[in-house]
């Protein structure tokens, strides 16, 4: 993101994380997939506050970055547990009469995961609920991150109008679509491609970018995404062990990832988003933002219980 760097770098600006805060249960690794009716032991399990918005917010909290969470939770014991876990952030949360969403992440050798999710309260996320929880006018530099959009079935048809409204309010719009539960049908791809025109930053992983675009390579996918976004939109593709790449204004920036002992990859992309956006909020360039995103994600996947760096190398300031 290059546009308006002199106005976007504001110490009183914040990141508004809009998406699911859920209960994450991590189990694995599992190989091969269990035969129905059998029992399987795994060496690693953990239950923690998560969901795409929850994971990002926990990383931002560790980095001491000003942020707000826009979400809802159910009325059950899990909803109460999540509210206790996020302190003052719950002031903007909606409480709905539904079970709280639970997502089971089954890890496989090599770091890939399969997710089994009970949507619960996520089925009650609405356009009005999001817009009413956001400020009517953004402060200079405020970012609205929409993450895991496909988890909210009632929102999909109106989501284009939601992000257009948020952009008109003055927010810089960042988008991480997540994976559609029913796969990348032509209707889903058409819907998602229409969202790109409202975004200042697109944050996808390799397979998401290739599936949405229908392109075989990451570079081709990035060019396809850029052609449908605003001219200065940053297209960021998270590439796991290969680091991350960003295309902006015709310029490619690539940053490798360090070698770490991988323990738990669930939420790695969400942690990356936190590091990247925190750097952008400070006025960092794309290379520094990629580096910070990788730094936060690397710390996350190499720890259990989950840990994030309390400070990263560019955390203090990028002021001239």
C-alpha positions as a Markdown table, in Angstrom:
| # | Residue | x | y | z |
|---|---|---|---|---|
| 1 | Unk | 0.0 | 0.0 | 0.0 |
| 2 | Unk | 1.6 | 3.2 | -1.1 |
| 3 | Unk | -1.2 | 5.6 | -1.2 |
| 4 | Unk | -1.4 | 8.5 | 1.3 |
| 5 | Unk | 1.5 | 7.3 | 3.4 |
| 6 | Unk | 1.9 | 10.7 | 4.9 |
| 7 | Unk | -1.7 | 10.6 | 6.2 |
| 8 | Unk | -2.0 | 6.9 | 6.9 |
| 9 | Unk | 0.8 | 6.8 | 9.5 |
| 10 | Unk | -1.1 | 8.0 | 12.6 |
| 11 | Unk | -0.3 | 6.9 | 16.1 |
| 12 | Unk | -4.0 | 7.1 | 17.1 |
| 13 | Unk | -5.1 | 4.9 | 14.2 |
| 14 | Unk | -6.3 | 1.3 | 14.9 |
| 15 | Unk | -7.0 | -2.0 | 13.1 |
| 16 | Unk | -10.6 | -3.1 | 13.2 |
| 17 | Unk | -10.6 | -6.9 | 12.9 |
| 18 | Unk | -14.0 | -8.0 | 11.5 |
| 19 | Unk | -14.7 | -11.8 | 11.6 |
| 20 | Unk | -15.1 | -14.9 | 13.7 |
| 21 | Unk | -13.9 | -15.3 | 17.2 |
| 22 | Unk | -14.4 | -19.0 | 17.9 |
| 23 | Unk | -13.3 | -22.0 | 19.9 |
| 24 | Unk | -10.4 | -23.7 | 18.1 |
| 25 | Unk | -9.6 | -27.4 | 18.9 |
| 26 | Unk | -6.3 | -28.5 | 17.3 |
| 27 | Unk | -5.6 | -32.2 | 16.9 |
| 28 | Unk | -2.8 | -34.0 | 15.0 |
| 29 | Unk | -0.9 | -34.8 | 13.0 |
| 30 | Unk | -3.1 | -37.5 | 11.4 |
| 31 | Unk | -2.0 | -39.7 | 8.6 |
| 32 | Unk | -3.7 | -41.3 | 6.9 |
| 33 | Unk | -7.3 | -40.1 | 7.5 |
| 34 | Unk | -8.9 | -42.5 | 10.0 |
| 35 | Unk | -11.2 | -45.2 | 8.8 |
| 36 | Unk | -14.8 | -44.6 | 10.0 |
| 37 | Unk | -15.5 | -46.5 | 13.3 |
| 38 | Unk | -11.9 | -46.6 | 14.4 |
| 39 | Unk | -9.8 | -44.9 | 17.1 |
| 40 | Unk | -6.7 | -42.8 | 16.4 |
| 41 | Unk | -4.2 | -41.3 | 18.8 |
| 42 | Unk | -2.4 | -38.1 | 18.0 |
| 43 | Unk | 0.6 | -36.5 | 19.7 |
| 44 | Unk | -0.7 | -33.0 | 19.9 |
| 45 | Unk | -3.9 | -31.4 | 21.0 |
| 46 | Unk | -4.9 | -27.9 | 22.2 |
| 47 | Unk | -8.1 | -25.9 | 22.8 |
| 48 | Unk | -7.8 | -22.2 | 22.6 |
| 49 | Unk | -9.7 | -19.0 | 21.7 |
| 50 | Unk | -9.3 | -18.6 | 18.0 |
| 51 | Unk | -11.1 | -18.2 | 14.7 |
| 52 | Unk | -9.6 | -15.9 | 12.1 |
| 53 | Unk | -10.4 | -12.7 | 13.9 |
| 54 | Unk | -9.5 | -14.1 | 17.3 |
| 55 | Unk | -6.1 | -15.3 | 16.1 |
| 56 | Unk | -5.3 | -12.0 | 14.5 |
| 57 | Unk | -6.4 | -10.0 | 17.5 |
| 58 | Unk | -4.4 | -12.1 | 19.9 |
| 59 | Unk | -1.3 | -11.4 | 17.9 |
| 60 | Unk | -2.1 | -7.7 | 17.7 |
| 61 | Unk | -2.6 | -7.7 | 21.5 |
| 62 | Unk | 0.9 | -9.3 | 22.0 |
| 63 | Unk | 2.4 | -6.6 | 19.6 |
| 64 | Unk | 0.6 | -3.9 | 21.6 |
| 65 | Unk | -1.1 | -2.6 | 18.5 |
| 66 | Unk | -4.3 | -0.6 | 18.9 |
| 67 | Unk | -7.2 | -2.7 | 17.6 |
| 68 | Unk | -10.9 | -3.6 | 18.0 |
| 69 | Unk | -12.7 | -6.8 | 17.3 |
| 70 | Unk | -16.1 | -6.8 | 15.5 |
| 71 | Unk | -17.8 | -10.1 | 16.0 |
| 72 | Unk | -20.6 | -12.0 | 17.8 |
| 73 | Unk | -20.7 | -14.9 | 20.2 |
| 74 | Unk | -23.3 | -17.3 | 21.4 |
| 75 | Unk | -25.0 | -17.5 | 24.8 |
| 76 | Unk | -23.4 | -20.8 | 25.9 |
| 77 | Unk | -20.4 | -21.5 | 28.1 |
| 78 | Unk | -18.0 | -21.2 | 25.2 |
| 79 | Unk | -19.3 | -17.7 | 24.4 |
| 80 | Unk | -18.7 | -16.7 | 28.0 |
| 81 | Unk | -15.2 | -18.2 | 27.9 |
| 82 | Unk | -14.3 | -16.3 | 24.8 |
| 83 | Unk | -15.6 | -13.0 | 26.3 |
| 84 | Unk | -13.5 | -13.6 | 29.4 |
| 85 | Unk | -10.5 | -14.2 | 27.2 |
| 86 | Unk | -10.6 | -10.9 | 25.3 |
| 87 | Unk | -11.1 | -8.4 | 28.1 |
| 88 | Unk | -12.3 | -4.9 | 27.1 |
| 89 | Unk | -12.5 | -5.9 | 23.4 |
| 90 | Unk | -15.9 | -7.4 | 24.1 |
| 91 | Unk | -17.6 | -4.0 | 24.3 |
| 92 | Unk | -18.3 | -4.1 | 20.5 |
| 93 | Unk | -19.4 | -7.7 | 20.4 |
| 94 | Unk | -23.0 | -8.8 | 19.7 |
| 95 | Unk | -24.4 | -11.7 | 21.8 |
| 96 | Unk | -26.8 | -13.9 | 19.8 |
| 97 | Unk | -29.1 | -16.8 | 20.9 |
| 98 | Unk | -27.1 | -19.6 | 19.3 |
| 99 | Unk | -24.3 | -22.0 | 20.2 |
| 100 | Unk | -20.8 | -20.5 | 19.8 |
| 101 | Unk | -18.9 | -21.7 | 16.8 |
| 102 | Unk | -16.4 | -24.5 | 17.3 |
| 103 | Unk | -13.7 | -25.4 | 14.7 |
| 104 | Unk | -11.7 | -28.6 | 14.9 |
| 105 | Unk | -8.4 | -28.3 | 13.0 |
| 106 | Unk | -7.0 | -31.7 | 12.1 |
| 107 | Unk | -3.3 | -31.4 | 11.2 |
| 108 | Unk | -1.6 | -33.6 | 8.7 |
| 109 | Unk | 2.1 | -34.3 | 8.2 |
| 110 | Unk | 3.8 | -31.5 | 6.3 |
| 111 | Unk | 1.7 | -28.7 | 7.9 |
| 112 | Unk | -1.5 | -28.9 | 6.0 |
| 113 | Unk | -4.8 | -28.9 | 7.9 |
| 114 | Unk | -8.4 | -29.9 | 7.5 |
| 115 | Unk | -11.1 | -27.9 | 9.3 |
| 116 | Unk | -14.4 | -29.2 | 10.6 |
| 117 | Unk | -16.6 | -26.3 | 11.8 |
| 118 | Unk | -19.9 | -26.0 | 13.5 |
| 119 | Unk | -21.0 | -22.5 | 12.4 |
| 120 | Unk | -23.3 | -21.7 | 15.4 |
| 121 | Unk | -23.3 | -17.9 | 16.0 |
| 122 | Unk | -21.6 | -17.3 | 12.7 |
| 123 | Unk | -24.9 | -17.9 | 10.9 |
| 124 | Unk | -26.1 | -14.7 | 12.6 |
| 125 | Unk | -23.5 | -12.3 | 11.3 |
| 126 | Unk | -25.3 | -9.6 | 9.3 |
| 127 | Unk | -24.3 | -6.5 | 7.3 |
| 128 | Unk | -26.2 | -4.2 | 9.8 |
| 129 | Unk | -24.4 | -5.9 | 12.7 |
| 130 | Unk | -21.0 | -5.1 | 11.3 |
| 131 | Unk | -21.8 | -1.6 | 10.1 |
| 132 | Unk | -23.4 | -0.5 | 13.3 |
| 133 | Unk | -20.4 | -1.7 | 15.3 |
| 134 | Unk | -17.9 | 0.3 | 13.2 |
| 135 | Unk | -17.4 | 4.1 | 13.5 |
| 136 | Unk | -19.3 | 6.2 | 11.0 |
| 137 | Unk | -16.1 | 7.9 | 10.1 |
| 138 | Unk | -12.6 | 6.4 | 10.2 |
| 139 | Unk | -9.7 | 8.3 | 11.6 |
| 140 | Unk | -6.7 | 8.8 | 9.2 |
| 141 | Unk | -4.9 | 5.5 | 9.0 |
| 142 | Unk | -7.7 | 3.2 | 10.4 |
| 143 | Unk | -7.7 | -0.2 | 8.8 |
| 144 | Unk | -10.7 | -2.5 | 8.5 |
| 145 | Unk | -9.6 | -6.1 | 8.1 |
| 146 | Unk | -12.3 | -8.5 | 6.9 |
| 147 | Unk | -11.2 | -12.1 | 7.5 |
| 148 | Unk | -12.8 | -15.5 | 6.9 |
| 149 | Unk | -15.7 | -14.0 | 5.0 |
| 150 | Unk | -17.0 | -17.4 | 3.7 |
| 151 | Unk | -17.8 | -18.4 | 7.3 |
| 152 | Unk | -20.8 | -16.1 | 7.4 |
| 153 | Unk | -23.5 | -17.3 | 5.0 |
| 154 | Unk | -26.0 | -14.5 | 5.7 |
| 155 | Unk | -23.4 | -11.9 | 4.8 |
| 156 | Unk | -22.2 | -13.1 | 1.4 |
| 157 | Unk | -24.9 | -11.6 | -0.8 |
| 158 | Unk | -24.5 | -8.2 | 0.8 |
| 159 | Unk | -20.8 | -8.2 | 1.5 |
| 160 | Unk | -19.8 | -6.1 | -1.6 |
| 161 | Unk | -22.1 | -3.3 | -0.2 |
| 162 | Unk | -20.6 | -3.7 | 3.2 |
| 163 | Unk | -17.0 | -3.2 | 2.2 |
| 164 | Unk | -18.0 | -0.4 | -0.2 |
| 165 | Unk | -19.7 | 1.4 | 2.7 |
| 166 | Unk | -16.6 | 0.8 | 4.9 |
| 167 | Unk | -14.3 | 2.2 | 2.3 |
| 168 | Unk | -16.6 | 5.3 | 1.9 |
| 169 | Unk | -16.3 | 5.9 | 5.7 |
| 170 | Unk | -12.5 | 6.4 | 5.1 |
| 171 | Unk | -11.1 | 3.0 | 6.2 |
| 172 | Unk | -8.3 | 1.3 | 4.4 |
| 173 | Unk | -9.9 | -2.1 | 3.5 |
| 174 | Unk | -7.9 | -5.3 | 3.9 |
| 175 | Unk | -9.4 | -8.7 | 2.8 |
| 176 | Unk | -8.5 | -12.3 | 3.7 |
| 177 | Unk | -11.4 | -14.3 | 2.2 |
| 178 | Unk | -10.5 | -17.7 | 3.8 |
| 179 | Unk | -11.7 | -20.9 | 2.2 |
| 180 | Unk | -15.3 | -21.4 | 1.1 |
| 181 | Unk | -16.8 | -24.5 | 2.8 |
| 182 | Unk | -18.4 | -25.6 | -0.5 |
| 183 | Unk | -15.3 | -25.0 | -2.6 |
| 184 | Unk | -14.6 | -22.4 | -5.3 |
| 185 | Unk | -17.7 | -22.7 | -7.5 |
| 186 | Unk | -18.1 | -20.3 | -10.4 |
| 187 | Unk | -20.7 | -18.4 | -8.4 |
| 188 | Unk | -18.4 | -18.0 | -5.4 |
| 189 | Unk | -15.5 | -16.9 | -7.6 |
| 190 | Unk | -17.6 | -14.4 | -9.4 |
| 191 | Unk | -18.8 | -13.0 | -6.0 |
| 192 | Unk | -15.4 | -12.8 | -4.5 |
| 193 | Unk | -13.8 | -11.2 | -7.6 |
| 194 | Unk | -16.2 | -8.4 | -7.3 |
| 195 | Unk | -15.0 | -7.6 | -3.8 |
| 196 | Unk | -11.5 | -6.8 | -5.0 |
| 197 | Unk | -12.4 | -3.4 | -6.4 |
| 198 | Unk | -13.0 | -2.0 | -2.8 |
| 199 | Unk | -9.8 | -3.3 | -1.3 |
| 200 | Unk | -6.5 | -1.6 | -0.5 |
| 201 | Unk | -4.9 | -4.8 | 0.5 |
| 202 | Unk | -5.6 | -8.5 | -0.4 |
| 203 | Unk | -4.1 | -11.2 | 1.8 |
| 204 | Unk | -4.5 | -14.7 | 0.5 |
| 205 | Unk | -2.5 | -17.9 | 0.6 |
| 206 | Unk | -1.2 | -19.7 | -2.4 |
| 207 | Unk | -4.0 | -22.1 | -3.0 |
| 208 | Unk | -6.7 | -19.5 | -2.3 |
| 209 | Unk | -5.2 | -17.1 | -4.9 |
| 210 | Unk | -4.9 | -19.9 | -7.5 |
| 211 | Unk | -8.4 | -21.2 | -6.8 |
| 212 | Unk | -10.0 | -17.8 | -7.0 |
| 213 | Unk | -8.2 | -16.8 | -10.1 |
| 214 | Unk | -8.1 | -20.2 | -11.8 |
| 215 | Unk | -4.4 | -19.6 | -12.6 |
| 216 | Unk | -1.8 | -22.3 | -12.2 |
| 217 | Unk | 1.1 | -20.1 | -10.9 |
| 218 | Unk | 1.2 | -17.6 | -8.0 |
| 219 | Unk | 2.5 | -14.9 | -10.3 |
| 220 | Unk | -0.4 | -15.4 | -12.7 |
| 221 | Unk | -2.8 | -15.4 | -9.9 |
| 222 | Unk | -1.5 | -12.2 | -8.5 |
| 223 | Unk | -1.7 | -10.5 | -11.8 |
| 224 | Unk | -5.3 | -11.6 | -12.2 |
| 225 | Unk | -6.2 | -10.3 | -8.7 |
| 226 | Unk | -4.4 | -7.0 | -9.4 |
| 227 | Unk | -6.3 | -6.5 | -12.6 |
| 228 | Unk | -9.6 | -6.5 | -10.7 |
| 229 | Unk | -8.4 | -4.4 | -7.8 |
| 230 | Unk | -7.6 | -0.7 | -7.5 |
| 231 | Unk | -4.3 | 0.4 | -9.1 |
| 232 | Unk | -2.4 | 0.8 | -5.9 |
| 233 | Unk | -3.8 | -2.3 | -4.1 |
| 234 | Unk | -1.2 | -4.5 | -2.6 |
| 235 | Unk | -1.7 | -8.2 | -3.5 |
| 236 | Unk | 0.0 | -10.2 | -0.8 |
| 237 | Unk | 0.3 | -14.0 | -1.1 |
| 238 | Unk | 1.3 | -16.0 | 1.9 |
| 239 | Unk | 3.5 | -19.0 | 0.8 |
| 240 | Unk | 4.2 | -20.9 | 4.0 |
| 241 | Unk | 7.7 | -22.2 | 4.2 |
| 242 | Unk | 8.6 | -20.2 | 1.1 |
| 243 | Unk | 7.8 | -16.9 | 2.8 |
| 244 | Unk | 5.5 | -14.3 | 1.3 |
| 245 | Unk | 5.3 | -12.2 | -1.9 |
| 246 | Unk | 3.6 | -8.9 | -2.6 |
| 247 | Unk | 2.7 | -7.2 | -5.9 |
| 248 | Unk | 1.9 | -3.5 | -5.9 |
| 249 | Unk | 2.0 | -1.0 | -8.7 |
| 250 | Unk | 3.8 | -3.5 | -10.9 |
| 251 | Unk | 6.6 | -4.1 | -8.4 |
| 252 | Unk | 7.2 | -7.6 | -6.9 |
| 253 | Unk | 8.6 | -7.9 | -3.4 |
| 254 | Unk | 9.5 | -11.2 | -1.9 |
| 255 | Unk | 10.7 | -12.2 | 1.6 |
| 256 | Unk | 11.8 | -15.7 | 2.5 |
| 257 | Unk | 10.7 | -17.4 | 5.7 |
| 258 | Unk | 13.2 | -18.7 | 8.4 |
| 259 | Unk | 13.5 | -22.3 | 9.1 |
| 260 | Unk | 11.6 | -23.1 | 12.4 |
| 261 | Unk | 10.5 | -26.3 | 14.1 |
| 262 | Unk | 6.8 | -26.4 | 13.1 |
| 263 | Unk | 4.5 | -27.4 | 16.0 |
| 264 | Unk | 1.1 | -25.9 | 15.1 |
| 265 | Unk | 0.3 | -24.1 | 11.8 |
| 266 | Unk | -3.4 | -23.4 | 12.6 |
| 267 | Unk | -3.9 | -19.6 | 12.4 |
| 268 | Unk | -0.5 | -18.9 | 10.8 |
| 269 | Unk | -2.0 | -16.8 | 8.1 |
| 270 | Unk | -4.0 | -14.8 | 10.7 |
| 271 | Unk | -0.8 | -14.2 | 12.6 |
| 272 | Unk | 0.9 | -13.0 | 9.4 |
| 273 | Unk | -2.0 | -10.6 | 8.8 |
| 274 | Unk | -1.4 | -9.1 | 12.3 |
| 275 | Unk | 2.3 | -8.5 | 11.7 |
| 276 | Unk | 1.8 | -7.1 | 8.2 |
| 277 | Unk | -0.9 | -4.7 | 9.1 |
| 278 | Unk | 0.9 | -3.6 | 12.3 |
| 279 | Unk | 3.9 | -2.6 | 10.1 |
| 280 | Unk | 1.7 | -0.9 | 7.6 |
| 281 | Unk | 0.0 | 1.1 | 10.4 |
| 282 | Unk | 3.4 | 2.4 | 11.4 |
| 283 | Unk | 4.1 | 3.5 | 7.8 |
| 284 | Unk | 6.5 | 0.7 | 6.9 |
| 285 | Unk | 7.2 | -0.2 | 3.3 |
| 286 | Unk | 6.0 | -3.5 | 1.7 |
| 287 | Unk | 9.3 | -5.3 | 2.3 |
| 288 | Unk | 9.3 | -4.5 | 6.0 |
| 289 | Unk | 5.6 | -5.4 | 6.4 |
| 290 | Unk | 6.2 | -8.8 | 4.7 |
| 291 | Unk | 9.2 | -9.4 | 7.1 |
| 292 | Unk | 7.1 | -8.5 | 10.1 |
| 293 | Unk | 4.2 | -10.7 | 9.0 |
| 294 | Unk | 6.6 | -13.6 | 8.6 |
| 295 | Unk | 8.2 | -12.9 | 11.9 |
| 296 | Unk | 4.9 | -13.1 | 13.8 |
| 297 | Unk | 3.7 | -16.2 | 11.9 |
| 298 | Unk | 6.9 | -18.0 | 12.5 |
| 299 | Unk | 6.8 | -17.4 | 16.2 |
| 300 | Unk | 3.2 | -18.6 | 16.2 |
| 301 | Unk | 3.7 | -21.9 | 14.4 |
| 302 | Unk | 6.8 | -22.8 | 16.4 |
| 303 | Unk | 5.0 | -22.6 | 19.8 |
| 304 | Unk | 2.4 | -24.6 | 21.8 |
| 305 | Unk | 0.8 | -23.1 | 23.8 |
| 306 | Unk | 0.6 | -20.4 | 21.2 |
| 307 | Unk | 3.0 | -17.5 | 21.6 |
| 308 | Unk | 3.6 | -14.3 | 19.7 |
| 309 | Unk | 6.5 | -11.9 | 19.9 |
| 310 | Unk | 5.9 | -9.1 | 22.3 |
| 311 | Unk | 8.0 | -6.9 | 20.0 |
| 312 | Unk | 9.4 | -7.4 | 16.5 |
| 313 | Unk | 12.5 | -5.8 | 15.1 |
| 314 | Unk | 10.7 | -2.9 | 13.4 |
| 315 | Unk | 8.1 | -2.4 | 16.2 |
| 316 | Unk | 9.4 | 0.8 | 17.6 |
| 317 | Unk | 8.9 | 3.2 | 14.7 |
| 318 | Unk | 9.7 | 3.7 | 11.0 |
| 319 | Unk | 9.6 | 7.5 | 11.3 |
| 320 | Unk | 12.3 | 9.3 | 9.2 |
